C-alpha cells in the first residue's frame, strides 16, 4: 500500500467470477485522490487485456460493505454468510457488479482490505467533507467548454 499527501492507493486481489464454475484471482488497484473527493477508482488487471478502470462514488463502496447498494452500472453488496443469523457481523466478502449495456462483470473481494482502504481515504478526506475540496462550477465549466470545442471542431 502506498500513500501520498493527496492520494491513497492499495492493491487487492479479487476473484473475477466468470460463471458459477469458473473464477480466477486478479490484482485490482484501488485509488482515491483528494482532487476528486467523491470518487474511488478501481483498475482491474485482467490477464491478456489492457487494464480497465472504473470510477464511482466512494459512498457507494462504503455503503456496499453493509448492504446492497447501487442501481446503475455499479452495484456493491455483501456476500451473504450461509447459516449466519447475525446482522451485526460484517460479511467476510463483498460483490462488486459492473455493467455496460447487457454485459456484466462480477468480482468478489475481501471486506478487510476494502475497509482498510476506505479508512485511509477517510483520513485524507473525511466522509461528508468532500464539498470543501470539490469545485463543481469550475469542473462543469471546463467540461462544457471541452464539449463545445469538440462539437465545433467536428461540425
Order of alpha helices (4+ residues) and beta strands (2+ residues): beta-beta-beta-beta-beta-alpha-beta-beta-beta-alpha-alpha
